[in-house]
Amino acid sequence: LTRWLSPRLLNPIIWLLRPLLFAGHHAKVINNTRRSFGLSALRQDVRYIYTAGDLVLYADIPEYVPLSNLPSNHHFIGICSWSNPTPEPAWWREVMSSPQPKIFICLGSTGPLHVMGAILEAASSLPVDVVLSTSGRSVGRIPANVHVAETLPYDETARQSALVVSHGGTAGLSQTLAVGTPILA
């Protein structure tokens, strides 16, 4: 929504609509599923729905997501790093074994593609190899120093890169921090 409305205007509207939004689709779907199994409905609030388990585990670390007054059945378990088993593209071994620094760009399936042109243009002027994962999305003009694949082995690509440029999703942030590579999100 922030593409069409300024956050300054949108935030008060969201605050007013918050009860309706939190009671929205996810809560209804989960409660319908619970009823089909003979279970009682939960409170129509998606925050409650997502945390109404006998055991609630947060795949994060408390320093990044500080929560206070957690119930005794809620626990942080740390980063759960997972990388999709992905075949290496034809250019992979040559590019990744080169001594040239690498920038890994991965905006995921939800990152804002309207910034990709500016990112690639800036990276094309640097003495680096750019490794770009498109997540199957069309990204426009590809400069000469950019190596493209739909998906890449995230952990290994991030580990061998000097920098990761990301849309800031939790999974990518966690995986990048876990391998010790700086991230611009």
C-alpha positions as CSV (number, residue, x, y, z in Angstrom):
1,L,0.0,0.0,0.0
2,T,2.9,2.4,0.6
3,R,3.5,2.5,-3.1
4,W,0.2,4.4,-3.5
5,L,-0.2,6.2,-0.1
6,S,2.4,7.9,2.0
7,P,3.1,6.0,5.3
8,R,2.2,9.3,7.1
9,L,-1.4,9.0,5.7
10,L,-1.5,5.2,5.8
11,N,-0.5,4.6,9.4
12,P,-3.5,6.3,11.0
13,I,-5.8,4.4,8.6
14,I,-4.1,1.1,9.4
15,W,-4.4,1.9,13.2
16,L,-8.1,2.3,12.8
17,L,-8.6,-0.7,10.6
18,R,-6.2,-2.9,12.7
19,P,-8.9,-5.0,14.5
20,L,-10.5,-5.8,11.1
21,L,-7.1,-6.6,9.5
22,F,-6.0,-8.8,12.4
23,A,-9.3,-10.7,12.3
24,G,-8.9,-11.1,8.5
25,H,-8.4,-14.0,6.2
26,H,-5.7,-16.0,8.1
27,A,-7.7,-16.1,11.3
28,K,-10.8,-17.2,9.5
29,V,-9.1,-19.9,7.6
30,I,-7.4,-21.3,10.7
31,N,-10.6,-21.2,12.7
32,N,-12.5,-23.0,9.9
33,T,-9.9,-25.7,9.8
34,R,-10.0,-26.0,13.6
35,R,-13.8,-26.4,13.5
36,S,-13.6,-29.1,10.8
37,F,-11.5,-31.1,13.2
38,G,-13.9,-30.5,16.1
39,L,-11.7,-27.9,17.8
40,S,-13.1,-24.7,19.2
41,A,-12.4,-21.4,17.4
42,L,-9.6,-19.2,18.7
43,R,-9.8,-15.4,19.2
44,Q,-10.2,-13.6,15.8
45,D,-6.8,-12.0,16.0
46,V,-4.0,-13.2,13.7
47,R,-1.4,-12.4,16.3
48,Y,-3.2,-14.7,18.8
49,I,-3.8,-17.3,16.1
50,Y,-0.1,-17.5,15.2
51,T,1.0,-17.9,18.8
52,A,-1.8,-20.1,20.3
53,G,0.2,-23.4,20.4
54,D,1.0,-25.6,23.3
55,L,4.6,-24.8,22.4
56,V,5.5,-21.7,20.5
57,L,9.1,-21.5,19.0
58,Y,10.6,-18.4,17.6
59,A,13.2,-19.1,14.9
60,D,15.1,-16.0,15.7
61,I,17.3,-14.6,18.5
62,P,15.9,-12.3,21.2
63,E,18.5,-9.6,20.5
64,Y,16.9,-9.0,17.0
65,V,13.2,-9.5,18.1
66,P,12.9,-8.4,21.7
67,L,9.7,-9.6,23.2
68,S,8.8,-9.0,26.8
69,N,6.5,-11.0,29.2
70,L,6.4,-14.1,27.0
71,P,4.3,-17.0,28.4
72,S,6.3,-19.9,29.7
73,N,5.5,-22.0,26.6
74,H,7.2,-19.5,24.2
75,H,10.9,-20.0,23.4
76,F,13.5,-18.5,21.2
77,I,15.4,-21.4,19.4
78,G,17.8,-19.3,17.3
79,I,18.3,-19.0,13.6
80,C,17.1,-22.0,11.7
81,S,19.3,-21.7,8.6
82,W,18.1,-23.6,5.6
83,S,19.1,-23.3,2.0
84,N,17.1,-24.8,-0.9
85,P,19.1,-27.5,-2.6
86,T,19.7,-25.7,-5.8
87,P,21.8,-26.8,-8.8
88,E,24.7,-24.6,-9.6
89,P,24.4,-22.6,-12.8
90,A,27.0,-23.2,-15.6
91,W,29.0,-20.1,-14.7
92,W,29.0,-20.9,-10.9
93,R,32.4,-22.6,-10.4
94,E,34.4,-20.1,-12.6
95,V,32.8,-17.0,-11.0
96,M,32.9,-18.2,-7.4
97,S,36.5,-19.4,-7.6
98,S,37.7,-16.0,-9.1
99,P,39.6,-13.8,-6.7
100,Q,37.4,-10.9,-7.8
101,P,35.1,-9.7,-4.9
102,K,31.5,-10.7,-5.3
103,I,28.2,-8.9,-4.5
104,F,25.2,-11.2,-4.1
105,I,21.9,-9.5,-4.9
106,C,18.8,-11.3,-3.9
107,L,15.5,-9.4,-3.5
108,G,13.6,-12.6,-3.1
109,S,10.1,-13.1,-4.4
110,T,8.7,-10.0,-2.7
111,G,11.5,-7.4,-2.8
112,P,10.8,-4.2,-4.7
113,L,11.9,-4.8,-8.3
114,H,11.7,-1.0,-9.1
115,V,15.0,-0.6,-7.3
116,M,16.8,-3.4,-9.2
117,G,17.9,-1.1,-12.1
118,A,19.6,1.4,-9.8
119,I,21.3,-1.4,-7.8
120,L,22.6,-3.1,-10.9
121,E,23.7,0.2,-12.4
122,A,25.7,1.1,-9.2
123,A,27.2,-2.4,-9.0
124,S,28.2,-2.4,-12.7
125,S,30.6,0.5,-12.0
126,L,32.4,-1.4,-9.3
127,P,35.4,-3.8,-9.8
128,V,33.3,-6.8,-8.6
129,D,31.4,-9.8,-10.0
130,V,27.7,-9.5,-9.3
131,V,25.8,-12.7,-8.5
132,L,22.1,-12.1,-9.0
133,S,19.3,-14.4,-7.9
134,T,16.1,-13.4,-9.7
135,S,13.6,-15.7,-7.9
136,G,12.1,-16.2,-11.3
137,R,11.3,-12.5,-11.8
138,S,12.2,-10.4,-14.8
139,V,14.8,-7.8,-13.8
140,G,15.4,-5.8,-17.0
141,R,18.8,-4.9,-18.5
142,I,21.7,-7.0,-17.1
143,P,25.2,-5.3,-17.1
144,A,28.3,-7.3,-18.3
145,N,29.6,-8.1,-14.8
146,V,26.3,-9.6,-13.6
147,H,25.9,-13.4,-13.5
148,V,22.2,-14.4,-13.3
149,A,20.3,-17.4,-12.1
150,E,16.7,-17.9,-11.0
151,T,17.9,-19.4,-7.7
152,L,21.3,-20.0,-6.1
153,P,22.5,-21.9,-3.1
154,Y,22.0,-19.0,-0.7
155,D,24.3,-19.9,2.2
156,E,27.3,-20.7,-0.1
157,T,26.7,-17.7,-2.3
158,A,26.4,-15.4,0.7
159,R,29.5,-17.0,2.4
160,Q,31.7,-16.4,-0.7
161,S,30.4,-12.8,-1.2
162,A,31.9,-9.6,0.1
163,L,28.4,-8.1,0.5
164,V,24.7,-9.3,0.2
165,V,22.1,-6.9,-1.1
166,S,18.7,-8.0,0.1
167,H,15.1,-6.9,0.5
168,G,15.5,-7.4,4.3
169,G,13.4,-10.6,4.7
170,T,14.0,-12.5,7.9
171,A,15.3,-15.7,6.3
172,G,17.8,-13.9,4.1
173,L,19.0,-11.6,7.0
174,S,19.4,-14.6,9.3
175,Q,21.2,-16.7,6.8
176,T,23.5,-13.9,5.8
177,L,24.4,-13.0,9.4
178,A,24.9,-16.7,10.2
179,V,27.7,-17.0,7.5
180,G,29.2,-13.7,8.6
181,T,28.8,-11.6,5.5
182,P,27.8,-7.9,5.6
183,I,24.3,-7.2,4.4
184,L,22.7,-4.1,2.9
185,A,18.9,-4.5,3.3
